[in-house]
Every structure is written in C-alpha cells, then in structure tokens.
Amino acid sequence: MQTILGANGQIATELARELKRNYSDELKLVSRNPRKVHDTDLLEAADLLDTKQTARAVQGSSVVYFTAGLPPDTQLWEQQFPTMLHNALAASRAAGAPFVYFDNTYMYPQNAQLQTEQTAFAPVGRKGRVRAAMAEMVLSEMARSEIPVLIARAPEFYGPAQTQSITNTLVIDRLKAGKTPLAPVRDDRLRTLIWTPDASRSLALLGNTPDAYGQTWHLPCDDERPSYKQLIDWASQSFGRSSRSSRHHLLPRWTLSAAGLISKPVAELRELLPRYAHDNLFDSSKFKQAFPGFSVTSYQQGLALIADEIQQNQQQSLT
C-alpha cells in the first residue's frame, strides 16, 4: 500500500492517479478531510500535527509520500510545517516505510545562478528558512539510513485544474477569465516552470525506483525557459486570443511591496519577489539522464492542454 500524506492538493491528486495507473492498486490518501480520487482509494482522516494519528495513518505502508501543503502564512509555516514533517518521518521510520519528500526551491539563492542538486541553501525570508530547515531534517533522516529516503524538488508550478502558483494566478487564470495577464517584477527574465502532471509522474517514478533513494532529485522541466512575455504570448495563442489580447501589465517590485502593506496575501509573497528580478535556471539534467524514457511536457503542449480543458468546461456548462 502506498500512502500520500497531504492528499487533497493538485500534486497529490495527480500523484494518486499515476500510482494507480502504473504502480499500485492499493492507495491510502491521508489528510484532515481526504477525498477519493478512485473508488478503491482508502481514506484516513488524520492531523499530521498529531503524532499518534500520523503513526496510525502510515502503518502498513510500502512507500510514504509527503506532499502536505499549508496556506502562504509565514507564522503557520513556522508553527506547523516542521512538526508535520517530524511526525511523518518518525511514523515512516516506525513502519519501516521508504519516505519520499516533495520539496520546493524556497531555500535556494534568489539569483540567476544555475540551480542543481548541489546548490547550497541560502534562504531569503522566514518561509525560505522554514523550507531550508525542513530539507535539512530530511537530509539528516537520509544520513541516518534506517529507512530509504529521497528528496524530489520542483520549481514553480504551472498546470491544469486547480494548480496554485503565482504564474497560474497572474497569467493563466486571468486569461481564462478574459482579463489582462500580469507579469511580476520583470517580463524579460527566463523562468523555469514545471507542469504539475510531470511533477507527479516523476515523483511516482522515483518513489518506485529503489536506486533513487538516498539522493536529492530535481524533477524534470522543459529546458526552453521562456520569459513571462514569451509565456503570455504562447498562452494567448493557445487560448485563441488576438495579438492585442496578448498584451500584459508589468507589476514592478515597488508596486507589489506597497500592495503588501494593505493585503496580507500579497505581503506573504514579498520575500519571493527578488527571484523574479533574475533568470530562474533550474537544472533537471540528473533526472533526465537517469530516466531517458521520461517524456517532459513542453510549454506549448501544456498550454494547449489547459486550453482544451477550458473548452471542455465551457461545453459542459452549456449542456
């Protein structure tokens, strides 16, 4: 039985689909209010802040995936994330289950240097420091060698359905709504984004590859790395917008910083703003060399799939 901790997000939902499709008929989905992805899924309501509930949820697992998320609230991250991860690691160790940690890049330097699995942590801001401490916790568990452990790290998301990211919010969701897309800080810097289904497919592949454990992996991304201007042009074309509607507004850093004074959600993003002033060069060549048969979705393919999803939703709303 393969178990997903934090099972309601987009990554976890697509992970469950991939595991069921290719790896396991027995899935357990764990969260405070878990929802089935397949009729055969086992559901367990558990609070990962509770040691006993977490241990009970993990018992009997052959692989444990930690994909839990929290709202972008700094105080909540500091108070809850480390405890959730500590409990998940302890439960996996007690169950003798391999542990797959889904990570982000908040702990990396917010500059234009190439990000590899060997990049030294240099977090900017409180949320970055939380994620760095969590990654160090997993690395310590890996060094402990009592159970197989791996880290699977992804850059910013873009994707279908309820994918949550700055790019989806400012570009894709606004285009869906017929609004002008927005580019944060700079529109000419190169971005590395990961298609959420690719993140989940590669996460499942790593979790079911014994030799992948004991390592950190950058999950696979398209190497084209468009600027926001290029991405908006591609998205506009995919969504059938005219050249006029591919225009966008630039949100300078000072505007976002000022908005943070009156908007808590915007304030919570301010520590991430320096990364949008630089090229974001996330390298996933290690994964691609290890798994040459893995097909990475191009940006054009991903945006076309989102456009198809929009069309299908519109047709369903008319019936």
Sequence and secondary structure as in RCSB ss.txt:
>XXXX:A:sequence
MQTILGANGQIATELARELKRNYSDELKLVSRNPRKVHDTDLLEAADLLDTKQTARAVQGSSVVYFTAGLPPDTQ
LWEQQFPTMLHNALAASRAAGAPFVYFDNTYMYPQNAQLQTEQTAFAPVGRKGRVRAAMAEMVLSEMARSEIPVL
IARAPEFYGPAQTQSITNTLVIDRLKAGKTPLAPVRDDRLRTLIWTPDASRSLALLGNTPDAYGQTWHLPCDDER
PSYKQLIDWASQSFGRSSRSSRHHLLPRWTLSAAGLISKPVAELRELLPRYAHDNLFDSSKFKQAFPGFSVTSYQ
QGLALIADEIQQNQQQSLT
>XXXX:A:secstr
 EEEES SSHHHHHHHHHHHHHT S EEEEESS   SSTT EEEE  TTSHHHHHHHHTT SEEEE     S HH
HHHHHHHHHHHHHHHHHHHHT  EEEEE STTS SSSS B TT      SHHHHHHHHHHHHHHHHHHH SS EE
EEE  EEE STT  SHHIIIIIHHHHTT   EEES SSSB  EEEHHHHHHHHHHHHT GGGTTSEEE    TT 
 BHHHHHHHHHHHTT  TGGG  EEE HHHHHHHTTT HHHHTTGGGGGGGGS   B  HHHHHH TT     HH
HHHHHHHHHHHHHHHHHH 
